[in-house]
Amino acid sequence: MLIRKSPPAGLTENDVTPKHLYLNRRKIMAAGGALALTAACSGPQTNAEAQAGSRPTNGSLNFRETDYAVSDGALTPYEAVTGYNNFYEFGVGKDDPARYADAMTTDPWSVEISGHAERTGTFAIEDVIDFNALEERVYRLRCVEAWSMVIPWIGVPLSSILEQFRPTSQARYVAFETYLNRDEMRGVRFPVLDWPYREGLRIDEAMHPLTLMAVGLYGEVLPNQNGAPMRLVVPWKYGFKSIKSINRISFVSEEPVTTWKQSAPREYGFYSNVNPERSHPRWSQSSERIIGAGPFARRDTEMFNGYDEVASLYAGMDLLENY
């Protein structure tokens, strides 16, 4: 699934990316070259100096391009990615996050680190994420409602974040929580779910090279409705595992409580790997609707969303039972 992909015959980057974003991408890369030259002329920086004040809160991001790409499918239009969302803290409608998420304060932002780690406490986001080491990865996000998007995410490997806190041998899982503010998040005034939103991964899943902590998409800072300022992207799992607007990370020894498993355990399990052989109780998972590609555009669902390199994480497990 992770390949360097040349455009199909007769298809250019302009055909799969909206024109204004394609042009903006060229500007971003040019700006990155200028910044690199400036850094080379100004002498070495310490890590603290490099990160200090480097978090953009709007506009374009500087990042390096990578070979992470899906093997088929055009990028989902930016308007669909930012206008068709699940973020129940702002309402259960797909357009509610885009309408109401601007009320959420994302600057300043802090993250609480707790549990089985040598370094814990509350840290500014700039001390958790190195914004000078961002990279782009094109991943497919598959939602349990049987729809999918292909998105160029910008972020850092989650492992690079977790390793700096030096988890101990007792840290078998990593738990995450979403920011909660009843004044800013109109959806949490209703008991749709047990707030705050919680998710978790096994430690080896969290440390896998594919797992990304995203801070942007399409070359720009994450919009609030997409999980600003930091959200998880676990491309081989269903989208609800990619928890948004994270403000707490805990290293724990027991499987953590996760929101959807708690809310509907018959429908949503802890692992939540994309598995077309296990139907949701209310619909099939064998195919998916491609958002932004027309009302009838569908594709067959792939095991692990096509990311076969994670299969070894689940060797010997019954993936119908451990859903």
C-alpha positions, -999 to 999 in steps of 0.1 A, spaced: 0 0 0 29 23 7 44 30 -27 58 57 -49 30 61 -74 33 76 -108 1 92 -122 -19 69 -146 -14 76 -183 -31 109 -193 -37 119 -156 -17 147 -140 -16 161 -105 -39 189 -117 -66 163 -125 -68 149 -89 -61 180 -69 -82 212 -70 -63 238 -90 -59 264 -62 -45 238 -39 -21 225 -66 -7 260 -71 -6 266 -33 14 234 -30 41 247 -54 43 278 -33 47 258 -1 76 238 -15 93 269 -27 89 286 6 104 255 23 135 258 2 139 294 11 136 286 48 162 258 45 186 283 30 180 308 57 186 281 84 218 271 68 231 307 68 221 314 104 240 286 121 229 256 142 198 257 164 190 236 195 158 216 194 142 240 218 151 270 196 139 252 165 105 245 180 100 278 199 73 299 183 72 276 152 36 264 154 15 280 127 -21 285 138 -35 292 103 -23 292 67 3 270 51 27 245 67 62 236 57 67 199 53 86 173 33 70 150 8 71 113 13 64 81 -6 34 73 15 5 70 -9 -26 50 -17 -23 27 -47 -56 38 -63 -80 67 -61 -78 105 -66 -75 129 -37 -109 138 -21 -117 174 -29 -108 198 -1 -143 210 2 -156 175 9 -128 167 34 -135 199 54 -173 199 50 -184 163 55 -173 153 90 -180 132 121 -173 153 152 -202 148 175 -189 174 200 -204 199 175 -235 180 165 -244 147 148 -250 162 113 -222 158 88 -222 196 82 -224 205 119 -187 205 126 -180 229 97 -208 252 109 -199 253 146 -163 242 152 -149 277 148 -161 283 184 -133 259 197 -102 276 210 -70 259 197 -44 285 206 -28 281 231 -30 243 234 -16 219 259 -14 182 262 -14 162 295 9 132 295 2 107 323 7 70 333 35 46 329 62 69 315 94 84 330 84 119 318 48 131 326 31 164 331 13 191 310 31 203 280 25 230 254 18 215 220 51 230 207 69 209 232 51 177 221 53 181 183 83 192 163 67 215 137 100 216 118 98 179 111 64 176 94 58 153 65 30 146 41 13 112 38 -16 104 15 -38 80 34 -73 66 29 -97 72 58 -124 45 59 -155 52 80 -176 25 95 -207 40 78 -192 26 46 -177 57 31 -141 67 25 -118 96 16 -82 99 3 -65 128 22 -30 143 21 -23 145 58 5 166 73 20 155 106 47 135 125 49 98 133 31 92 166 61 71 178 83 103 176 60 119 202 56 89 225 93 80 226 102 114 241 82 106 272 100 72 277 71 48 284 80 20 308 75 -18 303 41 -14 320 28 7 292 9 -19 272 -17 6 257 -19 43 249 -52 61 258 -63 94 242 -89 120 252 -105 148 232 -107 183 245 -140 191 263 -155 225 267 -193 228 271 -193 265 262 -174 260 229 -188 225 219 -225 227 215 -229 189 209 -216 179 244 -246 196 260 -265 165 250 -258 129 262 -252 115 227 -220 99 241 -202 97 274 -180 128 272 -151 133 269 -145 113 237 -119 85 244 -99 62 222 -69 39 226 -43 17 208 -21 -11 218 14 1 223 27 -17 192 -1 -2 171 7 33 185 44 28 177 39 14 142 55 36 115 21 41 97 5 58 128 5 95 123 -3 125 146 -17 150 121 -16 188 124 -26 196 88 -41 185 55 -37 196 19 -7 216 29 -25 238 55 -32 238 92 -60 215 103 -94 232 103 -112 229 136 -138 205 122 -110 181 111 -96 179 146 -73 209 152 -47 213 164 -37 176 166 -56 144 157 -47 108 152 -46 91 119 -45 53 120 -50 43 83 -58 6 87 -86 12 112 -120 28 109 -121 66 111 -136 68 147 -102 55 160 -86 87 146 -95 107 176 -96 145 171 -84 175 191 -64 155 216 -55 171 249 -46 140 270 -24 110 263 -20 83 289 3 52 290 -17 24 307 -13 -13 315 -49 -24 308 -71 -20 277 -85 15 280 -122 24 278 -131 37 244 -161 57 236 -178 37 208 -171 3 224 -186 17 256 -216 31 238 -224 2 215 -202 -28 222 -221 -51 198 -213 -28 169 -178 -13 178 -149 -32 193 -116 -20 207 -95 -30 177 -117 -16 149 -95 -28 121 -110 -25 86 -123 -60 79 -147 -65 50 -155 -100 63 -171 -87 94 -203 -69 87 -216 -42 109 -249 -53 125 -267 -27 104 -249 -27 71 -223 -45 50 -186 -35 51 -178 -52 18 -178 -20 -2 -176 17 4 -189 50 -11 -161 73 -23 -169 108 -10 -165 135 -36 -165 112 -66 -202 112 -74 -233 95 -58 -226 61 -74 -188 58 -70 -179 28 -49 -149 5 -43 -144 -29 -27 -132 -27 9 -98 -41 15 -86 -59 46 -67 -35 69 -78 -8 44 -51 -22 21 -22 -17 45 -10 -53 46 22 -44 65 2 -43 97 -11 -78 95 17 -92 116 4 -71 146 -26 -95 147 -10 -128 140 -29 -156 157 -59 -133 166 -94 -141 155 -103 -109 137 -140 -117 136 -140 -120 173 -115 -92 180 -132 -66 159 
